[in-house]
Amino acid sequence: MAPSKPLHRLTLTKPLAFFDIESTGIHPRTDRIIDLAVVVLFPSGERRIHTFRFNPGIPIPPETTAIHGIRDADVKDCKSFEDQADAVARTFEDHDLAGYNILRFDIPILIEEFLRAGHTFDIDSRRIIDSQRIFHKREPRDLSAALRFYCGEMHLGAHGAEADTLATIQILEGQLQRYGDLPGDIATLHDYCNDRNPDWVDKTGRLRWQNRDIVLNFGRKRGESLRTLARQDPGFIRWLLNSDFPRDMQEIVRKGIQDDQWPAPPPPTVTP
């Protein structure tokens, strides 16, 4: 695609890949990707659009088809994600990431698909911009509402991967224009979208530090020590490891309980 005007005030030091996923459902560990659209914005202003469609290998539930309109018949002749994993990986190679709600859904399900295909999708070296985080911090609602609010447009292509990706670019442009104090460099904007409590052990805060010990931060056993649970309720630990929890949280539990490799606690806060 020909070069276009860069996003208002946004300074790119490397390509920024906006992307959106349509899937068989809402669970990153058990559902599968059907549609993937990636719009890469280069520092020069050039944009490239990549679209992929996959046969998920499992039925698409009718309630999901009612949302994005993709049926089993539409994907029966498509290749699987595994068959196209190399091409997908090249599309994201050495790019920062951007999208709408990608921190909670699109990135986790993409990581899972890559793992099943024998790839590792590294996100620790990438900056991540999530327009939903900006939207909820500044104007606490969905993608269609954000497009109306920031751009004054109706989102007629809602729940199509490419239309949602292009809408996200418009929304981020509108956010950068509306909020003059919003960071214009990718690294600082990444920090703005990814702020986390320093007491969190994992990325989503299901585990937290308490007196230099790791405790659960959800459910009926909130506040209980993992080490104590391992001794007194090993069945609960097995449930944690076998259920649909984020993989990074489960890996912390597994390494600590099975291999006695606990993460180092954060340094104590020094009061001036």
Backbone as JSON, one array per atom type, in Angstrom:
{
  "sequence": "MAPSKPLHRLTLTKPLAFFDIESTGIHPRTDRIIDLAVVVLFPSGERRIHTFRFNPGIPIPPETTAIHGIRDADVKDCKSFEDQADAVARTFEDHDLAGYNILRFDIPILIEEFLRAGHTFDIDSRRIIDSQRIFHKREPRDLSAALRFYCGEMHLGAHGAEADTLATIQILEGQLQRYGDLPGDIATLHDYCNDRNPDWVDKTGRLRWQNRDIVLNFGRKRGESLRTLARQDPGFIRWLLNSDFPRDMQEIVRKGIQDDQWPAPPPPTVTP",
  "N": [[0.85, -1.18, 0.0], [0.47, 2.27, -0.7], [2.54, 4.97, 0.66], [1.28, 6.76, 3.5], [-0.07, 9.42, 5.52], [1.57, 9.52, 8.63], [0.46, 8.32, 11.88], [-0.96, 10.75, 13.98], [1.32, 12.56, 15.87], [2.62, 10.24, 16.66], [5.55, 8.59, 17.16], [7.43, 6.39, 15.4], [9.8, 3.86, 15.83], [10.22, 1.44, 14.84], [8.49, -0.98, 12.75], [4.93, -1.01, 13.27], [2.53, -3.25, 14.08], [-0.77, -3.44, 13.61], [-3.47, -5.45, 14.59], [-6.2, -7.82, 14.33], [-8.36, -10.4, 15.47], [-10.63, -12.98, 14.57], [-12.46, -15.62, 15.97], [-13.23, -19.03, 17.1], [-14.41, -18.77, 19.53], [-14.29, -17.34, 22.87], [-12.23, -18.14, 24.5], [-8.88, -18.24, 25.02], [-7.18, -20.52, 25.4], [-8.59, -22.79, 24.54], [-10.12, -22.22, 22.28], [-10.0, -21.44, 18.71], [-8.24, -19.67, 16.11], [-9.85, -18.09, 13.4], [-9.94, -16.0, 11.53], [-7.55, -13.59, 10.63], [-6.27, -10.4, 10.55], [-3.77, -8.15, 9.62], [-2.38, -5.01, 9.78], [0.36, -3.37, 8.87], [2.17, -0.65, 9.94], [4.67, 1.38, 8.85], [7.66, 3.23, 9.81], [8.13, 5.03, 7.75], [5.65, 5.73, 6.88], [4.44, 4.05, 5.13], [1.97, 1.52, 4.54], [1.07, -1.88, 4.98], [-1.13, -4.49, 4.24], [-2.1, -7.56, 5.55], [-3.88, -10.54, 5.29], [-5.35, -13.43, 6.7], [-6.98, -16.57, 6.59], [-8.22, -19.33, 8.39], [-8.73, -22.87, 8.69], [-10.18, -23.97, 11.52], [-10.24, -26.51, 12.57], [-12.06, -27.38, 14.38], [-15.6, -27.35, 15.11], [-17.4, -24.33, 14.31], [-19.19, -22.56, 16.61], [-22.74, -21.9, 16.43], [-23.58, -19.56, 17.77], [-21.31, -18.05, 17.73], [-20.83, -17.71, 15.0], [-23.02, -16.08, 14.53], [-22.07, -13.67, 15.41], [-19.66, -12.95, 13.94], [-20.15, -13.9, 11.41], [-18.88, -15.97, 10.05], [-18.88, -19.2, 8.77], [-18.73, -22.81, 9.13], [-18.62, -23.87, 6.54], [-17.38, -21.84, 5.18], [-14.72, -22.02, 5.79], [-13.83, -24.54, 5.29], [-12.14, -25.36, 3.21], [-9.83, -24.03, 3.75], [-6.39, -23.62, 4.82], [-4.85, -24.88, 7.83], [-3.95, -23.15, 10.92], [-1.46, -24.06, 11.75], [-0.34, -24.9, 9.31], [0.09, -22.45, 8.13], [1.67, -21.07, 9.83], [4.38, -20.25, 9.64], [4.28, -18.19, 7.73], [2.6, -16.39, 9.05], [4.19, -15.79, 11.26], [6.33, -14.46, 10.01], [5.0, -12.2, 9.18], [4.66, -10.77, 11.53], [7.23, -10.33, 12.34], [9.74, -8.89, 14.28], [8.19, -6.64, 14.87], [6.47, -4.06, 16.67], [3.35, -4.2, 18.52], [-0.15, -3.54, 18.05], [-3.59, -2.85, 18.76], [-7.06, -3.55, 19.53], [-8.16, -4.41, 22.59], [-6.23, -6.36, 22.63], [-4.44, -7.21, 24.58], [-5.83, -8.75, 26.41], [-7.12, -10.71, 24.89], [-6.49, -11.15, 21.96], [-3.63, -11.35, 21.76], [-3.05, -13.45, 23.73], [-4.49, -15.67, 22.53], [-3.19, -15.85, 20.1], [-0.59, -16.51, 20.9], [-1.11, -19.07, 21.95], [-1.92, -20.47, 19.62], [0.45, -20.36, 18.12], [2.12, -21.86, 19.82], [0.94, -24.41, 19.63], [1.63, -24.9, 17.05], [4.29, -25.25, 17.21], [5.89, -23.0, 17.48], [7.4, -20.16, 19.09], [5.99, -17.27, 20.23], [7.26, -14.38, 20.88], [6.65, -11.84, 23.2], [7.84, -10.24, 25.01], [9.9, -8.67, 24.05], [8.65, -6.78, 22.57], [6.91, -3.68, 22.13], [3.63, -2.87, 23.21], [0.57, -1.61, 22.19], [-2.56, -0.9, 23.26], [-5.58, 0.1, 22.26], [-7.99, -0.13, 23.56], [-7.34, -0.05, 26.26], [-6.49, 2.61, 26.5], [-8.87, 3.89, 25.79], [-10.64, 3.01, 27.85], [-9.41, 4.08, 30.04], [-9.63, 6.78, 29.54], [-12.23, 7.36, 28.56], [-14.25, 5.69, 29.96], [-15.94, 2.26, 27.23], [-17.28, -0.3, 23.62], [-15.58, -1.27, 20.6], [-17.09, -0.17, 18.46], [-18.4, 1.95, 19.73], [-16.19, 3.45, 20.45], [-15.21, 4.2, 17.94], [-17.3, 5.84, 17.04], [-17.11, 7.83, 18.99], [-14.48, 8.94, 18.83], [-14.05, 9.36, 16.12], [-16.4, 9.99, 14.88], [-17.85, 8.22, 13.29], [-19.84, 5.5, 12.02], [-19.42, 2.06, 12.72], [-19.53, 0.08, 10.36], [-18.54, -2.33, 9.48], [-18.29, -4.06, 11.64], [-16.86, -6.7, 13.57], [-15.59, -7.94, 11.47], [-12.4, -9.02, 10.7], [-10.47, -7.47, 9.25], [-11.82, -5.01, 8.91], [-12.2, -4.3, 11.6], [-9.53, -4.0, 12.39], [-8.66, -1.83, 10.79], [-10.4, 0.09, 11.79], [-9.41, 0.33, 14.37], [-6.96, 1.6, 13.92], [-7.89, 4.12, 13.1], [-9.11, 4.89, 15.49], [-6.95, 5.06, 17.32], [-5.55, 7.15, 16.12], [-7.48, 9.2, 16.5], [-7.46, 9.28, 19.3], [-4.84, 10.13, 19.84], [-4.99, 12.67, 18.77], [-6.99, 13.86, 20.32], [-6.1, 13.76, 23.0], [-3.73, 15.62, 24.16], [-1.7, 15.15, 25.97], [-1.08, 12.52, 25.73], [1.37, 10.0, 25.34], [3.75, 10.22, 22.65], [5.71, 8.54, 21.77], [6.53, 5.14, 21.13], [7.55, 3.45, 23.19], [6.91, 4.75, 25.65], [4.15, 4.92, 25.4], [3.55, 2.25, 25.36], [4.16, 1.62, 28.06], [2.12, 3.09, 29.24], [-0.17, 1.71, 28.4], [0.25, -0.72, 29.58], [0.43, -0.68, 32.34], [1.01, -1.99, 35.58], [0.34, -3.48, 38.74], [2.88, -3.3, 41.15], [2.99, -5.38, 42.94], [2.11, -7.62, 41.64], [2.77, -10.92, 40.52], [2.48, -12.42, 38.18], [1.48, -11.67, 34.74], [-1.21, -10.89, 34.7], [-2.04, -10.53, 37.27], [-3.08, -12.58, 38.86], [-1.6, -13.87, 40.68], [0.13, -12.66, 43.52], [2.6, -10.75, 45.38], [3.06, -11.1, 48.85], [4.32, -10.08, 51.74], [6.8, -11.03, 50.82], [6.13, -13.54, 49.95], [4.39, -15.72, 47.68], [1.04, -15.37, 46.93], [-2.36, -16.37, 46.24], [-4.52, -14.36, 44.22], [-7.2, -14.31, 43.66], [-10.55, -15.7, 43.68], [-11.9, -18.2, 46.01], [-9.77, -18.89, 47.58], [-8.22, -16.7, 47.84], [-5.45, -14.82, 48.91], [-4.15, -16.93, 50.13], [-1.16, -18.79, 50.64], [0.92, -20.08, 48.04], [2.88, -22.01, 48.57], [1.95, -23.11, 50.97], [-0.52, -24.14, 50.12], [0.39, -26.1, 48.36], [1.34, -28.01, 50.11], [-0.89, -28.58, 51.73], [-3.15, -28.8, 50.12], [-2.88, -30.32, 47.55], [-4.48, -31.15, 45.45], [-5.86, -28.89, 44.64], [-3.8, -27.41, 43.54], [-3.19, -29.03, 41.34], [-5.54, -28.64, 39.94], [-5.28, -25.9, 39.3], [-3.14, -26.05, 37.5], [-4.17, -27.52, 35.41], [-6.37, -26.23, 34.43], [-8.1, -23.6, 32.56], [-6.23, -21.3, 32.68], [-4.06, -18.4, 32.3], [-1.03, -19.08, 30.54], [1.46, -18.12, 31.46], [1.05, -17.65, 34.18], [0.48, -20.26, 35.06], [2.94, -21.45, 34.54], [4.63, -20.23, 36.39], [3.54, -21.27, 38.76], [3.98, -24.02, 38.3], [6.83, -24.23, 38.07], [7.57, -23.33, 40.6], [6.26, -25.08, 42.43], [6.84, -27.72, 41.49], [9.54, -27.71, 40.66], [10.85, -26.18, 42.49], [11.65, -23.6, 41.82], [11.31, -20.6, 42.4], [10.16, -17.3, 41.57], [12.17, -14.35, 42.09], [11.5, -12.25, 44.85], [10.2, -8.85, 44.76], [12.35, -5.97, 45.3], [12.49, -4.46, 48.56], [10.36, -1.66, 49.31], [11.7, 1.53, 49.56], [11.33, 4.0, 51.87], [11.51, 7.46, 51.66]],
  "CA": [[0.0, 0.0, 0.0], [1.27, 3.49, -0.84], [2.75, 5.68, 1.91], [0.21, 7.65, 3.94], [0.3, 10.26, 6.64], [1.73, 8.76, 9.87], [-0.46, 8.65, 12.95], [-0.71, 12.05, 14.6], [2.23, 12.63, 17.01], [3.17, 8.95, 17.05], [6.9, 8.4, 16.64], [7.74, 4.97, 15.24], [11.2, 3.5, 15.65], [10.18, 0.16, 14.13], [7.11, -1.19, 12.27], [3.88, -1.24, 14.25], [1.55, -4.16, 13.48], [-2.13, -3.45, 14.13], [-4.1, -6.7, 14.16], [-7.45, -8.24, 14.95], [-8.62, -11.83, 15.29], [-11.95, -13.59, 14.77], [-12.15, -16.97, 16.43], [-14.37, -19.9, 17.36], [-14.98, -18.43, 20.83], [-13.61, -16.31, 23.66], [-11.26, -18.76, 25.42], [-7.61, -18.37, 24.29], [-6.55, -21.83, 25.5], [-9.35, -23.87, 23.92], [-10.69, -21.82, 20.99], [-9.05, -21.38, 17.59], [-8.34, -18.5, 15.25], [-10.44, -18.3, 12.08], [-9.61, -14.87, 10.67], [-6.5, -12.72, 11.17], [-5.9, -9.28, 9.68], [-2.64, -7.39, 10.15], [-2.01, -3.82, 9.03], [1.67, -2.94, 9.35], [2.48, 0.75, 9.7], [6.11, 1.55, 8.88], [8.06, 4.6, 10.15], [8.06, 5.88, 6.55], [4.26, 6.01, 6.56], [3.9, 2.98, 4.29], [1.13, 0.53, 5.2], [0.87, -3.14, 4.27], [-2.22, -5.28, 4.82], [-1.99, -9.03, 5.41], [-5.07, -11.22, 5.8], [-5.27, -14.89, 6.74], [-8.16, -17.31, 7.05], [-7.78, -20.67, 8.78], [-9.66, -23.92, 9.11], [-9.81, -24.15, 12.93], [-10.18, -27.92, 12.95], [-13.17, -27.66, 15.29], [-16.8, -26.64, 14.62], [-17.65, -22.95, 14.73], [-20.54, -22.56, 17.23], [-23.7, -20.99, 15.79], [-23.62, -18.26, 18.44], [-20.13, -17.3, 17.3], [-21.13, -17.32, 13.62], [-23.97, -14.97, 14.58], [-21.33, -12.44, 15.68], [-18.76, -12.52, 12.86], [-20.68, -14.32, 10.11], [-18.05, -17.0, 9.41], [-19.46, -20.53, 8.99], [-17.83, -23.95, 8.85], [-18.47, -24.0, 5.09], [-16.49, -20.77, 4.7], [-13.31, -22.31, 6.11], [-13.54, -25.97, 5.12], [-11.04, -25.55, 2.26], [-8.68, -23.22, 4.16], [-5.32, -24.32, 5.53], [-4.86, -24.69, 9.28], [-2.96, -22.19, 11.42], [-0.15, -24.71, 11.74], [0.18, -24.88, 7.94], [0.42, -21.08, 7.74], [2.34, -20.43, 10.97], [5.61, -19.58, 9.22], [3.91, -16.94, 7.06], [2.09, -15.49, 10.08], [5.34, -15.34, 12.05], [7.07, -13.47, 9.22], [4.2, -10.97, 9.14], [4.86, -10.05, 12.79], [8.65, -10.38, 12.7], [10.41, -7.68, 14.75], [7.25, -5.52, 14.89], [5.66, -3.8, 17.84], [1.97, -4.66, 18.32], [-1.22, -2.62, 18.42], [-4.93, -3.35, 18.46], [-8.12, -3.23, 20.48], [-8.35, -5.54, 23.51], [-5.29, -7.43, 22.28], [-3.74, -7.72, 25.76], [-6.64, -9.76, 27.1], [-7.62, -11.79, 24.04], [-5.83, -11.46, 20.69], [-2.27, -11.83, 22.0], [-3.05, -14.79, 24.32], [-4.91, -16.74, 21.61], [-2.14, -15.99, 19.09], [0.48, -17.26, 21.55], [-1.52, -20.48, 22.03], [-1.88, -21.06, 18.27], [1.86, -20.56, 17.77], [2.66, -22.98, 20.6], [0.45, -25.66, 19.04], [2.33, -25.07, 15.77], [5.72, -25.43, 17.47], [6.57, -21.72, 17.45], [7.31, -19.3, 20.26], [5.69, -15.89, 19.85], [7.83, -13.57, 21.95], [6.07, -10.5, 23.34], [8.62, -9.46, 25.98], [10.77, -7.73, 23.34], [7.81, -5.9, 21.76], [6.02, -2.73, 22.78], [2.24, -3.21, 22.9], [-0.36, -0.5, 22.32], [-3.94, -1.4, 23.26], [-6.47, 1.25, 22.24], [-9.06, -0.31, 24.54], [-6.84, 0.44, 27.55], [-6.55, 4.07, 26.45], [-10.29, 4.24, 25.77], [-11.25, 2.78, 29.16], [-8.82, 5.02, 31.0], [-10.05, 8.15, 29.26], [-13.68, 7.45, 28.32], [-14.67, 4.36, 30.33], [-16.95, 1.51, 26.57], [-16.65, -1.24, 22.73], [-14.91, -0.71, 19.43], [-18.01, 0.67, 17.69], [-18.61, 3.18, 20.49], [-14.95, 4.22, 20.36], [-15.13, 4.79, 16.6], [-18.24, 6.97, 17.03], [-16.67, 8.89, 19.9], [-13.25, 9.59, 18.4], [-13.99, 9.62, 14.68], [-17.7, 10.39, 14.39], [-18.25, 7.3, 12.23], [-20.45, 4.23, 12.37], [-18.55, 0.93, 12.39], [-20.42, -0.78, 9.57], [-17.93, -3.65, 9.27], [-17.95, -4.64, 12.94], [-16.61, -8.14, 13.68], [-14.75, -8.44, 10.39], [-11.06, -8.78, 11.23], [-9.8, -6.35, 8.58], [-12.54, -3.77, 9.24], [-11.91, -3.95, 12.99], [-8.15, -3.54, 12.46], [-8.6, -0.48, 10.23], [-11.1, 0.97, 12.73], [-8.51, 0.57, 15.5], [-6.0, 2.62, 13.51], [-8.6, 5.39, 13.17], [-9.35, 5.23, 16.9], [-5.69, 5.51, 17.92], [-5.32, 8.48, 15.56], [-8.37, 10.11, 17.2], [-7.01, 9.41, 20.68], [-3.64, 10.97, 19.84], [-5.39, 14.05, 18.5], [-7.83, 14.39, 21.4], [-5.37, 13.86, 24.27], [-2.41, 16.18, 23.88], [-0.69, 14.64, 26.9], [-0.84, 11.1, 25.48], [2.74, 9.88, 24.82], [3.89, 10.06, 21.2], [6.69, 7.51, 21.43], [5.97, 3.8, 21.34], [7.96, 2.87, 24.47], [6.14, 5.35, 26.73], [2.76, 4.53, 25.21], [3.52, 0.85, 25.82], [4.06, 1.65, 29.52], [0.79, 3.62, 29.58], [-1.16, 0.65, 28.15], [0.6, -1.95, 30.26], [0.74, -0.44, 33.74], [0.64, -3.13, 36.4], [0.63, -3.35, 40.16], [4.21, -3.9, 41.43], [2.85, -6.59, 43.76], [1.73, -8.75, 40.81], [3.85, -11.84, 40.13], [2.26, -12.76, 36.78], [1.09, -10.52, 33.93], [-2.6, -10.46, 34.9], [-2.32, -10.29, 38.68], [-3.74, -13.69, 39.57], [-0.68, -14.15, 41.79], [0.75, -11.42, 43.99], [3.53, -10.86, 46.49], [2.59, -10.66, 50.16], [5.41, -10.35, 52.69], [7.83, -11.79, 50.09], [5.61, -14.86, 49.64], [3.42, -15.66, 46.59], [-0.3, -15.78, 47.35], [-3.4, -16.26, 45.22], [-5.17, -13.05, 44.22], [-8.55, -14.48, 43.11], [-11.3, -16.86, 44.11], [-12.18, -18.47, 47.42], [-8.51, -19.06, 48.3], [-7.47, -15.45, 47.75], [-4.62, -14.52, 50.07], [-3.47, -18.11, 50.66], [0.18, -19.0, 50.1], [1.08, -21.22, 47.13], [3.67, -23.04, 49.24], [1.07, -23.77, 51.92], [-1.49, -24.92, 49.36], [1.07, -27.27, 47.8], [1.43, -29.03, 51.18], [-2.16, -28.92, 52.35], [-4.24, -29.02, 49.14], [-2.25, -30.57, 46.24], [-5.53, -31.27, 44.42], [-6.14, -27.54, 44.15], [-2.67, -27.04, 42.67], [-3.38, -29.75, 40.08], [-6.62, -27.94, 39.23], [-4.7, -24.67, 38.73], [-2.26, -26.36, 36.38], [-4.9, -28.18, 34.33], [-7.52, -25.42, 34.02], [-7.9, -22.61, 31.49], [-5.61, -20.08, 33.19], [-2.95, -17.96, 31.43], [0.11, -20.0, 30.58], [2.58, -17.59, 32.26], [0.7, -17.88, 35.57], [0.64, -21.69, 35.33], [4.36, -21.79, 34.52], [5.16, -19.8, 37.68], [3.09, -22.26, 39.74], [4.64, -25.31, 38.05], [8.26, -24.15, 38.4], [7.72, -23.2, 42.04], [5.8, -26.26, 43.16], [7.47, -28.97, 41.05], [10.99, -27.59, 40.5], [11.37, -25.3, 43.54], [12.26, -22.44, 41.18], [10.41, -19.49, 42.65], [10.69, -16.01, 41.14], [12.71, -13.53, 43.18], [10.55, -11.2, 45.27], [10.66, -7.5, 44.42], [13.11, -5.33, 46.38], [11.62, -3.72, 49.48], [10.17, -0.24, 49.02], [12.46, 2.41, 50.48], [10.61, 5.23, 52.16], [12.49, 8.54, 51.87]],
  "C": [[0.89, 1.24, 0.0], [1.44, 4.17, 0.51], [1.58, 6.6, 2.22], [0.71, 8.46, 5.11], [0.44, 9.43, 7.9], [0.69, 9.18, 10.9], [-0.01, 9.92, 13.66], [0.16, 11.9, 15.85], [2.87, 11.3, 17.38], [4.51, 8.74, 16.36], [7.21, 6.91, 16.59], [9.24, 4.78, 15.06], [11.34, 2.15, 14.95], [8.75, -0.03, 13.64], [6.16, -1.51, 13.41], [2.78, -2.04, 13.58], [0.23, -4.08, 14.23], [-2.77, -4.77, 13.69], [-5.37, -6.98, 14.94], [-7.72, -9.68, 14.56], [-10.11, -12.12, 15.44], [-11.71, -15.07, 15.04], [-13.42, -17.79, 16.64], [-15.05, -19.58, 18.69], [-14.07, -17.48, 21.57], [-12.54, -16.86, 24.59], [-9.94, -19.0, 24.7], [-7.0, -19.77, 24.32], [-7.27, -22.9, 24.68], [-9.96, -23.51, 22.57], [-9.59, -21.64, 19.95], [-9.31, -20.12, 16.75], [-8.93, -18.9, 13.9], [-9.94, -17.24, 11.09], [-8.55, -14.03, 11.37], [-6.19, -11.65, 10.14], [-4.8, -8.48, 10.36], [-2.39, -6.21, 9.22], [-0.72, -3.29, 9.63], [1.91, -1.5, 8.94], [3.99, 0.93, 9.89], [6.46, 3.0, 9.25], [7.99, 5.56, 8.97], [6.64, 6.34, 6.23], [3.63, 4.96, 5.67], [3.06, 2.03, 5.14], [1.03, -0.72, 4.34], [-0.19, -3.94, 5.0], [-2.0, -6.76, 4.52], [-3.26, -9.63, 6.0], [-4.88, -12.73, 5.69], [-6.62, -15.44, 7.16], [-7.73, -18.76, 7.27], [-8.97, -21.6, 8.98], [-9.29, -24.25, 10.56], [-9.71, -25.61, 13.37], [-11.23, -28.33, 13.95], [-14.4, -26.91, 14.76], [-16.87, -25.21, 15.14], [-19.06, -22.91, 15.33], [-21.46, -21.57, 16.54], [-23.73, -19.61, 16.44], [-22.41, -17.4, 18.08], [-20.3, -16.84, 15.85], [-22.08, -16.13, 13.58], [-23.27, -13.63, 14.81], [-20.5, -12.02, 14.47], [-19.16, -13.04, 11.47], [-19.89, -15.4, 9.4], [-18.59, -18.37, 9.79], [-18.43, -21.61, 8.71], [-17.57, -24.08, 7.35], [-17.5, -22.97, 4.52], [-15.02, -21.12, 4.88], [-12.91, -23.75, 5.8], [-12.38, -26.24, 4.18], [-9.8, -24.72, 2.62], [-7.62, -24.09, 4.84], [-5.44, -24.02, 7.03], [-3.87, -23.6, 9.67], [-1.57, -22.8, 11.36], [0.48, -24.67, 10.35], [0.64, -23.49, 7.52], [1.23, -20.34, 8.81], [3.6, -19.69, 10.56], [5.3, -18.23, 8.57], [3.38, -15.92, 8.07], [3.24, -14.92, 10.9], [6.14, -14.28, 11.31], [6.33, -12.14, 9.18], [4.44, -10.12, 10.39], [6.33, -9.86, 13.16], [9.21, -9.01, 13.05], [9.5, -6.45, 14.71], [6.73, -5.31, 16.31], [4.21, -4.12, 17.49], [0.97, -3.6, 18.75], [-2.56, -3.24, 18.04], [-5.89, -2.93, 19.54], [-8.43, -4.48, 21.3], [-7.38, -6.69, 23.22], [-4.57, -8.0, 23.5], [-4.51, -8.84, 26.44], [-7.04, -10.92, 26.21], [-6.71, -12.11, 22.85], [-4.4, -11.98, 20.88], [-2.27, -13.21, 22.66], [-3.46, -15.9, 23.35], [-3.87, -16.93, 20.5], [-0.96, -16.77, 19.65], [0.14, -18.75, 21.58], [-1.46, -21.16, 20.67], [-0.43, -21.31, 17.85], [2.47, -21.73, 18.54], [2.22, -24.31, 20.03], [1.17, -25.95, 17.72], [3.84, -25.21, 15.95], [6.54, -24.16, 17.38], [6.46, -21.04, 18.8], [7.08, -17.87, 19.78], [6.1, -15.0, 21.01], [7.15, -12.21, 22.02], [6.89, -9.63, 24.29], [9.5, -8.42, 25.3], [9.98, -6.71, 22.52], [7.1, -4.88, 22.66], [4.61, -3.0, 22.3], [1.34, -2.01, 23.19], [-1.78, -1.06, 22.22], [-4.89, -0.2, 23.36], [-7.63, 1.1, 23.22], [-8.62, 0.2, 25.91], [-6.89, 1.97, 27.6], [-7.99, 4.54, 26.56], [-10.89, 4.12, 27.17], [-10.66, 3.69, 30.23], [-9.37, 6.43, 30.81], [-11.56, 8.3, 29.14], [-14.34, 6.12, 28.65], [-15.99, 3.97, 29.75], [-16.35, 0.59, 25.53], [-16.05, -0.54, 21.53], [-15.83, 0.22, 18.64], [-18.26, 1.99, 18.4], [-17.37, 4.06, 20.41], [-14.83, 4.9, 19.0], [-16.09, 5.98, 16.48], [-17.69, 8.15, 17.83], [-15.48, 9.67, 19.32], [-13.28, 10.05, 16.94], [-15.33, 10.06, 14.09], [-18.23, 9.52, 13.28], [-18.95, 6.09, 12.8], [-19.53, 3.1, 11.91], [-19.38, -0.12, 11.65], [-19.85, -2.18, 9.38], [-17.58, -4.36, 10.55], [-17.88, -6.16, 12.88], [-16.11, -8.76, 12.38], [-13.33, -8.08, 10.77], [-10.4, -7.57, 10.58], [-10.49, -5.03, 8.92], [-12.26, -3.34, 10.67], [-10.48, -3.42, 13.13], [-8.03, -2.11, 11.94], [-9.31, 0.53, 11.14], [-10.2, 1.3, 13.92], [-7.47, 1.62, 15.16], [-6.65, 4.01, 13.58], [-8.8, 5.84, 14.62], [-8.07, 5.75, 17.55], [-5.32, 6.9, 17.41], [-6.19, 9.51, 16.29], [-7.95, 10.33, 18.63], [-5.78, 10.31, 20.78], [-3.98, 12.43, 19.59], [-6.14, 14.67, 19.68], [-7.02, 14.66, 22.67], [-3.94, 14.33, 23.99], [-1.32, 15.66, 24.78], [-0.41, 13.15, 26.71], [0.55, 10.95, 24.86], [2.76, 9.63, 23.32], [4.94, 9.06, 20.81], [6.18, 6.15, 21.89], [6.32, 3.25, 22.72], [7.13, 3.43, 25.62], [4.67, 4.99, 26.62], [2.55, 3.08, 25.61], [3.35, 0.82, 27.34], [2.68, 2.13, 29.97], [-0.28, 2.53, 29.44], [-0.94, -0.57, 29.02], [0.96, -1.73, 31.73], [0.25, -1.62, 34.56], [1.06, -2.86, 37.84], [1.98, -4.0, 40.44], [4.13, -5.14, 42.28], [2.47, -7.81, 42.92], [2.95, -9.6, 40.47], [3.72, -12.2, 38.65], [1.7, -11.53, 36.05], [-0.31, -10.01, 34.22], [-2.99, -10.33, 36.37], [-3.07, -11.38, 39.39], [-2.89, -14.17, 40.74], [-0.07, -12.82, 42.23], [1.7, -11.7, 45.14], [2.86, -10.35, 47.76], [3.65, -11.06, 51.18], [6.45, -11.3, 52.09], [7.43, -13.25, 49.86], [4.56, -14.69, 48.52], [2.09, -16.19, 47.07], [-1.25, -15.65, 46.17], [-4.1, -14.91, 45.35], [-6.57, -13.12, 43.59], [-9.22, -15.66, 43.8], [-11.39, -17.04, 45.62], [-10.9, -18.66, 48.23], [-7.61, -17.83, 48.17], [-6.71, -15.19, 49.06], [-3.87, -15.7, 50.63], [-2.15, -18.35, 49.92], [0.22, -20.22, 49.18], [1.84, -22.35, 47.8], [2.8, -23.83, 50.24], [0.05, -24.64, 51.22], [-0.86, -26.18, 48.79], [1.15, -28.39, 48.83], [0.05, -29.51, 51.62], [-3.27, -29.27, 51.36], [-3.64, -29.25, 47.74], [-3.27, -30.73, 45.11], [-5.88, -29.92, 43.83], [-5.03, -27.09, 43.21], [-2.8, -27.75, 41.33], [-4.47, -29.09, 39.25], [-6.1, -26.66, 38.58], [-3.92, -24.97, 37.46], [-3.0, -26.95, 35.19], [-6.09, -27.38, 33.82], [-7.1, -24.37, 33.01], [-7.42, -21.28, 32.06], [-4.48, -19.67, 32.25], [-1.71, -18.82, 31.64], [1.25, -19.46, 31.46], [2.31, -17.79, 33.75], [0.91, -19.35, 35.93], [2.11, -22.09, 35.37], [5.04, -21.36, 35.83], [4.8, -20.81, 38.76], [3.86, -23.56, 39.55], [6.11, -25.28, 38.47], [8.47, -24.06, 39.91], [7.4, -24.48, 42.77], [6.61, -27.51, 42.8], [9.0, -28.88, 41.05], [11.65, -26.72, 41.57], [12.15, -24.11, 42.95], [11.28, -21.27, 41.28], [11.0, -18.2, 42.11], [11.2, -15.22, 42.34], [11.71, -12.45, 43.56], [11.09, -9.82, 44.92], [11.45, -6.91, 45.58], [12.16, -4.55, 47.29], [11.54, -2.24, 49.09], [10.89, 0.59, 50.05], [11.69, 3.7, 50.64], [11.6, 6.35, 52.41], [12.31, 9.2, 53.23]]
}
